[in-house]
Amino acid sequence: MSNPYNSAADRASVLGPTLYFKGDLSAEEDLLIQGRVEGSITHTQRLTVGVQGTVKANIRAQLIIVEGSVDGDLQAEKSIFVKDTAKICGNMFAPSISIMEGASFSGSIDMGGKTAAQQPRKQEAAPAKTLKVSGGAA
């Protein structure tokens, strides 16, 4: 009998489409969200918001993939991938950010390497590389 956790996809925890979670969610394994999450998410691995997923939270993870809906800021250690089915309202902070054509995004992008906690709070501070984008597919 083979080990059912041999592939990375099989090792991901899944919050199913009928699940509703409210509060602070943290994990140290890959996570796929297909349900609804409200609060905050702190993650040390890959976090995917699936097509059916709806998140109203700030997200921190190593790698973030968005296919569903996110209302909140996203901060990734490595990269953020925004798929064509995604709808994001919030700011994104990561060294690498990819947005596919067809995605809906409203917010700012910062690829300057600083984390959200390190962002200057005063207007007179030197701005990081920031790109403001809004719009997308309806």
Contact map, one row per residue, 1 for C-alpha under 8 A:
111000000000000000000000000000000000000000000000000000000000000000000000000000000000000000000000000000000000000000000000000000000000000000
111100000000000000000000000000000000000000000000000000000000000000000000000000000000000000000000000000000000000000000000000000000000000000
111111000000000000000000000000000000000000000000000000000000000000000000000000000000000000000000000000000000000000000000000000000000000000
011111100100000000000000000000000000000000000000000000000000000000000000000000000000000000000000000000000000000000000000000000000000000000
001111110110000000000000000000000000000000000000000000000000000000000000000000000000000000000000000000000000000000000000000000000000000000
001111110110000000000000000000000000000000000000000000000000000000000000000000000000000000000000000000000000000000000000000000000000000000
000111111110000000000000000000000000000000000000000000000000000000000000000000000000000000000000000000000000000000000000000000000000000000
000011111111000000000000000000000000000000000000000000000000000000000000000000000000000000000000000000000000000000000000000000000000000000
000000111111000000000000000000000000000000000000000000000000000000000000000000000000000000000000000000000000000000000000000000000000000000
000111111111000000000000000000000000000000000000000000000000000000000000000000000000000000000000000000000000000000000000000000000000000000
000011111111100000000000000011000000000000000000000000000000000000000000000000000000000000000000000000000000000000000000000000000000000000
000000011111110000000000000011110000000000000000000000000000000000000000000000000000000000000000000000000000000000000000000000000000000000
000000000011111000000000000011110000000000000000000000000000000000000000000000000000000000000000000000000000000000000000000000000000000000
000000000001111100000000000000111100000000000000000000000000000000000000000000000000000000000000000000000000000000000000000000000000000000
000000000000111110100000000000111110000000000000000000000000000000000000000000000000000000000000000000000000000000000000000000000000000000
000000000000011111100000000000001110000000000000000000000000000000000000000000000000000000000000000000000000000000000000000000000000000000
000000000000001111100000000000001111000000000000000110000000000000000000000000000000000000000000000000000000000000000000000000000000000000
000000000000000111110000000000000011000000000000000000000000000000000000000000000000000000000000000000000000000000000000000000000000000000
000000000000001111111000000000000111000000000000000000000000000000000000000000000000000000000000000000000000000000000000000000000000000000
000000000000000001111100000000000011100000000000000000000000000000000000000000000000000000000000000000000000000000000000000000000000000000
000000000000000000111110000000000001110000000000000000000000000000000000000000000000000000000000000000000000000000000000000000000000000000
000000000000000000011111000000000000111000000000000000000000000000000000000000000000000000000000000000000000000000000000000000000000000000
000000000000000000001111100000000000111100000000000000000000000000000000000000000000000000000000000000000000000000000000000000000000000000
000000000000000000000111110000000000001111000000000000000000000000000000000000000000000000000000000000000000000000000000000000000000000000
000000000000000000000011111000000000001111000000000000000000000000000000000000000000000000000000000000000000000000000000000000000000000000
000000000000000000000001111100000000000011100000000000000000000000000000000000000000000000000000000000000000000000000000000000000000000000
000000000000000000000000111111100000000001111000000000000000000000000000000000000000000000000000000000000000000000000000000000000000000000
000000000000000000000000011111000000000000111000000000000000000000000000000000000000000000000000000000000000000000000000000000000000000000
000000000011100000000000001111100000000000111100000000000000000000000000000000000000000000000000000000000000000000000000000000000000000000
000000000011100000000000001111110000000000001110000000000000000000000000000000000000000000000000000000000000000000000000000000000000000000
000000000001111000000000001011111000000000001111000000000000000000000000000000000000000000000000000000000000000000000000000000000000000000
000000000001111000000000000001111100000000000011110000000000000000000000000000000000000000000000000000000000000000000000000000000000000000
000000000000011110000000000000111111000000000011110111000000000000000000000000000000000000000000000000000000000000000000000000000000000000
000000000000011110100000000000011111000000000000111111000000000000000000000000000000000000000000000000000000000000000000000000000000000000
000000000000001111110000000000001111100000000000000111000000000000000000000000000000000000000000000000000000000000000000000000000000000000
000000000000000011111000000000001111110000000000000011100000000000000000000000000000000000000000000000000000000000000000000000000000000000
000000000000000000011110000000000011111000000000000001111000000000000000000000000000000000000000000000000000000000000000000000000000000000
000000000000000000001110000000000001111100000000000000111000000000000000000000000000000000000000000000000000000000000000000000000000000000
000000000000000000000111100000000000111110000000000000011100000000000000000000000000000000000000000000000000000000000000000000000000000000
000000000000000000000011100000000000011111000000000000001110000000000000000000000000000000000000000000000000000000000000000000000000000000
000000000000000000000001110000000000001111100000000000001111000000000000000000000000000000000000000000000000000000000000000000000000000000
000000000000000000000001111000000000000111110000000000000011100000000000000000000000000000000000000000000000000000000000000000000000000000
000000000000000000000000011110000000000011111110000000000011110000000000000000000000000000000000000000000000000000000000000000000000000000
000000000000000000000000001110000000000001111100000000000000110000000000000000000000000000000000000000000000000000000000000000000000000000
000000000000000000000000001111100000000000111110000000000000111000000000000000000000000000000000000000000000000000000000000000000000000000
000000000000000000000000000011100000000000111111000000000000111110000000000000000000000000000000000000000000000000000000000000000000000000
000000000000000000000000000001111000000000101111100000000000111110000000000000000000000000000000000000000000000000000000000000000000000000
000000000000000000000000000000111000000000000111110000000000000111100000000000000000000000000000000000000000000000000000000000000000000000
000000000000000000000000000000011100000000000011111111100000000111111100000000000000000000000000000000000000000000000000000000000000000000
000000000000000000000000000000011100000000000001111110000000000001110000000000000000000000000000000000000000000000000000000000000000000000
000000000000000000000000000000000100000000000000111110000000000001111000000000000000110000000000000000000000000000000000000000000000000000
000000000000000010000000000000001110000000000000111111000000000000010000000000000000000000000000000000000000000000000000000000000000000000
000000000000000010000000000000001111000000000000111111100000000000111000000000000000000000000000000000000000000000000000000000000000000000
000000000000000000000000000000001111100000000000100111110000000000011100000000000000000000000000000000000000000000000000000000000000000000
000000000000000000000000000000000001110000000000100011111000000000001111000000000000000000000000000000000000000000000000000000000000000000
000000000000000000000000000000000000111000000000000001111100000000000111000000000000000000000000000000000000000000000000000000000000000000
000000000000000000000000000000000000111110000000000000111110000000000111100000000000000000000000000000000000000000000000000000000000000000
000000000000000000000000000000000000001110000000000000011111000000000011111000000000000000000000000000000000000000000000000000000000000000
000000000000000000000000000000000000000111100000000000001111100000000001111000000000000000000000000000000000000000000000000000000000000000
000000000000000000000000000000000000000011100000000000000111110000000000011100000000000000000000000000000000000000000000000000000000000000
000000000000000000000000000000000000000001111110000000000011111100000000001110000000000000000000000000000000000000000000000000000000000000
000000000000000000000000000000000000000000111110000000000001111100000000000111100000000000000000000000000000000000000000000000000000000000
000000000000000000000000000000000000000000001110000000000000111110000000000111110000000000000000000000000000000000000000000000000000000000
000000000000000000000000000000000000000000000111100000000000111111000000010100111000000000000000000000000000000000000000000000000000000000
000000000000000000000000000000000000000000000111100000000000001111100000000000011110000000000000000000000000000000000000000000000000000000
000000000000000000000000000000000000000000000001111000000000000111111100000000011110010000000000000000000000000000000000000000000000000000
000000000000000000000000000000000000000000000001111010000000000011111000000000000111111000000000000000000000000000000000000000000000000000
000000000000000000000000000000000000000000000000111111000000000001111100000000000000111000000000000000000000000000000000000000000000000000
000000000000000000000000000000000000000000000000101011100000000001111110000000000000011100000000000000000000000000000000000000000000000000
000000000000000000000000000000000000000000000000100001111000000001011111000000000000011111000000000000000000000000000000000000000000000000
000000000000000000000000000000000000000000000000000000111100000000001111100000000000000111000000000000000000000000000000000000000000000000
000000000000000000000000000000000000000000000000000000111110000000000111110000000000000111100000000000000000000000000000000000000000000000
000000000000000000000000000000000000000000000000000000001110000000000011111000000000000011111000000000000000000000000000000000000000000000
000000000000000000000000000000000000000000000000000000000111000100000001111100000000000001111000000000000000000000000000000000000000000000
000000000000000000000000000000000000000000000000000000000111100000000000111110000000000000011100000000000000000000110000000000000000000000
000000000000000000000000000000000000000000000000000000000001111100000000011111110000000000001110000000000000000000000000000000000000000000
000000000000000000000000000000000000000000000000000000000000111000000000001111100000000000000110000000000000000000000000000000000000000000
000000000000000000000000000000000000000000000000000000000000011000000000000111110000000000000111000000000000000000000000000000000000000000
000000000000000000000000000000000000000000000000000000000000011100000000000111111000000000000111110000000000000000000000000000000000000000
000000000000000000000000000000000000000000000000000000000000001111000000000101111100000000010101110000000000000000000000000000000000000000
000000000000000000000000000000000000000000000000000000000000000111000000000000111110000000000000111000000000000000000000000000000000000000
000000000000000000000000000000000000000000000000000000000000000011100000000000011111010000000000111100100000000000000000000000000000000000
000000000000000000000000000000000000000000000000000000000000000011100000000000001111110000000000001110100000000000000000000000000000000000
000000000000000000000000000000000000000000000000000000000000000000100000000000000111110000000000001111110000000000000000000000000000000000
000000000000000000000000000000000000000000000000001000000000000000110000000000000011111000000000000001110000000000000000000000000000000000
000000000000000000000000000000000000000000000000001000000000000001111100000000000111111100000000000000111000000000000000000000000000000000
000000000000000000000000000000000000000000000000000000000000000000111100000000000000111110000000000000111000000000000000000000000000000000
000000000000000000000000000000000000000000000000000000000000000000001111000000000000011111000000000000011110000000000000000000000000000000
000000000000000000000000000000000000000000000000000000000000000000000111100000000000001111100000000000001110000000000000000000000000000000
000000000000000000000000000000000000000000000000000000000000000000000111110000000000000111110000000000001111000000000000000000000000000000
000000000000000000000000000000000000000000000000000000000000000000000001110000000000000011111000000000000111110000000000000000000000000000
000000000000000000000000000000000000000000000000000000000000000000000000111000010000000001111100000000000011110000000000000000000000000000
000000000000000000000000000000000000000000000000000000000000000000000000111100000000000000111110000000000000111111110000000000000000000000
000000000000000000000000000000000000000000000000000000000000000000000000001111110000000000011111100000000000011110100000000000000000000000
000000000000000000000000000000000000000000000000000000000000000000000000000111100000000000001111100000000000011110000000000000000000000000
000000000000000000000000000000000000000000000000000000000000000000000000000001110000000000000111110000000000001000000000000000000000000000
000000000000000000000000000000000000000000000000000000000000000000000000000000111100000000000111111000000000001000000000000000000000000000
000000000000000000000000000000000000000000000000000000000000000000000000000000111100000000000001111100000000000000000000000000000000000000
000000000000000000000000000000000000000000000000000000000000000000000000000000001111000000000000111110100000000000000000000000000000000000
000000000000000000000000000000000000000000000000000000000000000000000000000000000111000000000000011111100000000000000000000000000000000000
000000000000000000000000000000000000000000000000000000000000000000000000000000000011000000000000001111100000000000000000000000000000000100
000000000000000000000000000000000000000000000000000000000000000000000000000000000001100000000000000111110000000000000000000000000000000110
000000000000000000000000000000000000000000000000000000000000000000000000000000000111111000000000001111111000000000000000000000000000000110
000000000000000000000000000000000000000000000000000000000000000000000000000000000001111100000000000001111100000000000000000000000000011111
000000000000000000000000000000000000000000000000000000000000000000000000000000000000011111000000000000111110000000000000000000000000111100
000000000000000000000000000000000000000000000000000000000000000000000000000000000000000111100000000000011111000000000000000000000000111000
000000000000000000000000000000000000000000000000000000000000000000000000000000000000000111110000000000001111100000000000000000000001110000
000000000000000000000000000000000000000000000000000000000000000000000000000000000000000001110000000000000111110000000000000000000111100000
000000000000000000000000000000000000000000000000000000000000000000000000000000000000000000111000000000000011111000000000000000000111100000
000000000000000000000000000000000000000000000000000000000000000000000000000000000000000000111110000000000001111110000000000000011110000000
000000000000000000000000000000000000000000000000000000000000000000000000000000000000000000001111100000000000111111000000000000011100000000
000000000000000000000000000000000000000000000000000000000000000000000000000000000000000000001110000000000000011111000000000000011100000000
000000000000000000000000000000000000000000000000000000000000000000000000000000000000000000001110000000000000011111100000000000000000000000
000000000000000000000000000000000000000000000000000000000000000000000000000000000000000000001000000000000000001111111110000000000000000000
000000000000000000000000000000000000000000000000000000000000000000000000001000000000000000001100000000000000000011111110000000000000000000
000000000000000000000000000000000000000000000000000000000000000000000000001000000000000000001000000000000000000001111110000000000000000000
000000000000000000000000000000000000000000000000000000000000000000000000000000000000000000000000000000000000000001111110000000000000000000
000000000000000000000000000000000000000000000000000000000000000000000000000000000000000000000000000000000000000001111111000000000000000000
000000000000000000000000000000000000000000000000000000000000000000000000000000000000000000000000000000000000000001111111100000000000000000
000000000000000000000000000000000000000000000000000000000000000000000000000000000000000000000000000000000000000000000111111011100000000000
000000000000000000000000000000000000000000000000000000000000000000000000000000000000000000000000000000000000000000000011111010000000000000
000000000000000000000000000000000000000000000000000000000000000000000000000000000000000000000000000000000000000000000001111110000000000000
000000000000000000000000000000000000000000000000000000000000000000000000000000000000000000000000000000000000000000000001111110000000000000
000000000000000000000000000000000000000000000000000000000000000000000000000000000000000000000000000000000000000000000000011111000000000000
000000000000000000000000000000000000000000000000000000000000000000000000000000000000000000000000000000000000000000000001111111100000000000
000000000000000000000000000000000000000000000000000000000000000000000000000000000000000000000000000000000000000000000001000111110000000000
000000000000000000000000000000000000000000000000000000000000000000000000000000000000000000000000000000000000000000000001000011111100000000
000000000000000000000000000000000000000000000000000000000000000000000000000000000000000000000000000000000000011100000000000001111100000000
000000000000000000000000000000000000000000000000000000000000000000000000000000000000000000000000000000000000011100000000000000111110000000
000000000000000000000000000000000000000000000000000000000000000000000000000000000000000000000000000000000001111100000000000000111111000000
000000000000000000000000000000000000000000000000000000000000000000000000000000000000000000000000000000000001110000000000000000001111100000
000000000000000000000000000000000000000000000000000000000000000000000000000000000000000000000000000000000011100000000000000000000111110000
000000000000000000000000000000000000000000000000000000000000000000000000000000000000000000000000000000001111100000000000000000000011111000
000000000000000000000000000000000000000000000000000000000000000000000000000000000000000000000000000000011110000000000000000000000001111100
000000000000000000000000000000000000000000000000000000000000000000000000000000000000000000000000000000011100000000000000000000000000111110
000000000000000000000000000000000000000000000000000000000000000000000000000000000000000000000000000011111000000000000000000000000000011111
000000000000000000000000000000000000000000000000000000000000000000000000000000000000000000000000000001110000000000000000000000000000001111
000000000000000000000000000000000000000000000000000000000000000000000000000000000000000000000000000000010000000000000000000000000000000111
